[in-house]
Amino acid sequence: MRNLSAIRLRCFPLPDKTIIADVNIFLLLPLLCGLGLGWLVNYLADVLPDTVTLTRPKCPNPACAQTPSWAAYLQLRNCAGCGRRRSPRTFITLGLLPAASLFLWLSPPAKLGYVLGTVVFAYLLTVAIIDLEHRLVLRPLSIAGLLLGASAGVLQHGWKSTLIGGLVGLGVMSLFYLFGMLFTRLRARRLGQDPAEAEEAFGSGDISLGTILGLLLGWPLIWFGLLLGLLASGAISLIVILVLVIVRRYKEQAFMVFIPLGPGFILIAVLILYLPNLIGALVPK
């Protein structure tokens, strides 16, 4: 048996402990960076929609609105005032960003690199979460996105492609905004509502988002980003409507629900930036 063990060790030598430790440290760094970004994204999504400033988070329950200690907030404790649990989004974000950080560490996007690529991903995720939960594209995030998108765009495809992409994104989303206003007014009149108080299909924040995505994707990829983003948003809206129709008590309200379109555009932009092989067949070479 000893001879057999010796033969196995010679044929299949165990890896050196130093190499194992180096590999663990090598993978631990992006995981920790992703976890830190996950906390940051959750914090921004918790405080910016209500205050548009970097303040201490509060309990989302309007009847409570208690301000937890930083220790309780970071430890994901339930609200001490009303016992409300943290939202599922908190845990999904804390799982998604470390995984994305590790993926980008092992296969960083061309020309962006790991650091800028991870920052762009975290930014887009923050915008998508706030838009999903509050139907808002906040002005401070839009300003930061324009600077980030311009920087990342110039590094990827030069200033000319970046500028044209931003202008196309601005123009196309402005047209969507105008058509959305027309649709909102017609819908409000048909329902006997005041058009000024009706919910808009497109908001001014969507114009900023289109410009940011245009800067990131550049010309001509912004055409595919907007087209596929519109299709993705339509598919998401259709799924939500079908679910509401299936649940009979919401059947009459199913077609009166506005679904935020920003996350659909962001999803396609992420696929183009980080997983281009998945949609490479749709983009001419």
GITAPE-V228410 format. One record per residue. PHI is phi in degrees with one decimal (none if undefined). PSI is psi in whole degrees, 0 to 359 (999 if undefined). BURIAL is 1 if it has 24 or more other ideal C-beta (glycine too) atoms within 12 Angstrom, else 0. Layout:
BEGIN
PHI,PSI,BURIAL
PHI,PSI,BURIAL
END
This chain:
BEGIN
none,323,0
-64.8,319,0
-63.8,320,0
-63.8,320,0
-65.1,321,0
-64.7,319,0
-62.4,318,0
-62.4,319,0
-67.4,325,0
-71.1,323,0
-78.5,323,0
-128.4,76,0
-66.1,143,0
-72.6,144,0
-65.2,148,0
-64.5,141,0
-62.0,327,0
-65.3,320,0
-64.5,317,0
-60.7,316,0
-64.2,320,0
-64.1,319,0
-64.4,319,0
-62.9,316,0
-65.8,322,0
-60.7,321,0
-87.8,336,0
-69.8,325,0
-60.1,307,0
-65.6,329,1
-65.5,318,1
-67.7,320,0
-62.6,317,1
-64.1,322,1
-66.0,319,1
-62.6,319,0
-66.1,326,1
-61.6,317,1
-61.9,317,1
-64.4,315,1
-62.3,316,1
-62.1,318,1
-62.9,313,1
-62.2,320,1
-68.8,336,1
-83.4,325,1
-105.2,326,1
-64.7,319,1
-60.7,332,1
-92.5,321,1
-117.8,340,0
56.4,22,0
-138.0,163,0
-86.7,87,0
-116.7,180,0
-73.4,138,0
-69.4,154,1
-120.8,164,1
-64.2,132,1
-70.9,350,1
-73.5,115,0
-59.6,331,0
-76.4,348,0
-111.8,294,0
53.8,31,0
-75.5,145,0
-95.8,111,0
-76.6,162,1
-70.1,159,0
-61.6,324,0
-63.3,315,0
-65.5,322,0
-67.2,314,1
-69.8,333,0
-88.3,6,0
60.0,35,0
-75.0,157,0
-67.3,157,0
-60.7,130,1
-70.8,338,0
-84.0,312,0
-117.9,354,0
77.7,12,0
-66.7,137,0
-82.3,159,0
-68.5,148,1
-69.6,153,0
-57.5,331,0
-57.2,324,1
-58.5,313,1
-75.2,325,0
-62.9,317,0
-64.9,319,1
-69.1,341,1
-92.2,325,0
-71.7,315,1
-68.0,318,1
-60.4,321,1
-64.8,317,1
-66.1,321,1
-62.8,318,1
-65.8,319,1
-61.4,315,1
-70.5,333,1
-67.1,318,1
-79.5,329,0
-139.4,75,0
-65.1,145,0
-64.4,145,1
-59.9,134,0
71.9,332,0
-80.7,318,1
80.0,176,0
-68.8,311,1
-63.7,303,0
-66.5,323,1
-62.3,321,1
-71.0,321,1
-63.6,317,1
-61.9,317,1
-62.0,315,1
-63.8,322,1
-63.9,311,1
-62.0,324,1
-65.9,320,1
-61.2,314,1
-62.6,317,1
-64.7,319,1
-64.1,312,1
-64.6,322,1
-67.0,320,1
-65.0,318,1
-85.2,331,1
-129.3,357,1
54.8,48,1
-134.7,139,1
-118.1,100,1
-70.8,147,1
-63.1,316,0
-59.3,321,1
-68.8,326,1
-65.5,317,1
-63.4,314,0
-62.3,323,1
-67.3,323,1
-63.7,318,1
-67.5,316,0
-67.0,317,1
-64.9,320,1
-65.2,317,1
-63.8,311,1
-66.4,324,1
-65.8,316,1
-63.6,321,1
-64.7,326,1
-82.2,312,1
-138.5,19,1
83.0,166,0
-72.0,326,0
-66.6,310,0
-62.4,322,1
-64.4,314,1
-64.5,314,0
-64.1,318,1
-60.4,318,1
-64.3,319,1
-66.9,321,0
-65.5,316,1
-60.7,319,1
-62.8,313,1
-66.9,314,0
-65.7,316,1
-69.0,331,1
-65.8,320,1
-64.0,317,0
-58.6,320,1
-63.3,316,1
-65.1,316,0
-64.7,324,0
-65.0,321,1
-63.6,318,1
-63.1,315,0
-62.4,319,0
-63.2,318,1
-67.2,317,0
-63.7,319,0
-65.2,318,0
-65.1,319,0
-64.4,321,0
-66.4,327,0
-91.3,0,0
73.5,29,0
-104.3,164,0
-78.0,120,0
-58.1,331,0
-69.7,336,0
-101.7,358,0
-75.8,150,0
-74.8,135,1
-83.7,142,1
-70.4,321,1
-123.9,144,1
-114.3,168,1
-63.5,333,0
-65.2,331,1
-66.1,330,1
-65.8,316,1
-62.0,318,1
-63.3,318,1
-61.2,321,1
-65.3,317,1
-62.9,315,1
-65.5,326,1
-64.0,320,1
-64.3,319,1
-68.0,314,1
-83.7,329,1
74.0,179,1
-96.7,134,1
-100.3,8,0
-62.2,336,1
-61.8,329,1
-60.2,314,1
-69.6,324,1
-62.5,315,1
-70.2,319,1
-64.3,309,1
-68.1,328,1
-65.4,320,1
-65.0,319,1
-65.0,318,0
-64.1,318,1
-64.1,320,1
-63.3,320,0
-65.3,318,0
-63.4,317,1
-62.6,319,1
-63.8,319,0
-62.7,316,0
-62.8,317,1
-62.9,317,0
-63.1,320,0
-63.9,317,0
-66.4,326,0
-68.5,320,0
-62.8,320,0
-79.7,102,0
-59.6,328,0
-69.0,344,0
-106.5,11,0
-60.9,318,0
-71.5,337,0
-99.0,357,0
-59.7,318,0
-87.3,4,0
-102.2,4,0
-93.7,129,0
-94.1,129,1
-103.1,130,1
-61.0,133,1
-91.7,342,1
-55.3,313,1
-58.8,327,1
-65.1,317,1
-65.3,321,1
-66.0,320,1
-58.1,313,1
-65.9,320,1
-61.2,320,1
-63.6,318,1
-63.8,320,1
-67.4,320,1
-75.2,319,1
-110.7,336,1
-130.8,61,0
-64.7,336,1
-65.6,334,0
-69.0,331,0
-122.2,16,1
-61.8,331,0
-68.2,339,0
-90.1,349,0
-106.1,121,0
-66.5,143,0
-88.1,999,0
END
